[in-house]
Amino acid sequence: MQATVTDHRCDVAVLHLKGELDSETFEKLRSTLAELLERPVPRIVVDLTDLKFCDSVGLSAFITSKQVITARGGWLSFAGASPFLVRLLETVGLSRYFAIFRDVDDAIAAAQL
């Protein structure tokens, strides 16, 4: 899995994930999220457009990060999830816990409301 971060308007970090997120690639996600969590008020959109697979280890990293982010007054949302990932998030009940947007621009626009 590849993870790249770009900063967009409104102090929003976009974390773009590419490939497969599993126990072998989890550490890359964890370290990238840890860097983003050092921001005073983390605002993160996770771009899932190019993520082909995610297992429970990846989901746990998002859940743990969201707890820290929420405590600091920030937010974490998803954008561009494939039908597979949307079903996965719905099946495990995380679609109620995370906002899921069609694309990054929609997620950033929602943050400005």
JOMODA-V50633 format. One line per field, one symbol per residue. ss: DSSP state (A for helix, B for strand, O for the rest). phi: phi as a letter, one per 30 degrees, with the letter a starting at -180 (. if undefined). burial: 1 if it has 16 or more other ideal C-beta (glycine too) atoms within 10 Angstrom, else 0. A space follows every 50 residues. Layout:
ss = ???
phi = ???
burial = ???
//
This chain:
ss = OBBBBBBBAAABBBBBBBBBBOOOOAAAAAAAAAAAOOOOOOBBBBBBBB BBBBOAAAAAAAAAAAAAAAAOOOBBBBBOOOAAAAAAAAAOOOOOOOBB BOOAAAAAAAAOO
phi = .cbbcbcceihccccccbjbcbddcedddedddddddddebdbbccdcec dcabcddddddddddddddddcicabbcbiddeddddddddcidddccdb cdadddddddddd
burial = 10100000000111111000100011001101100110000111111100 10010011101100110010000111111110001001100001100111 1001011100100
//
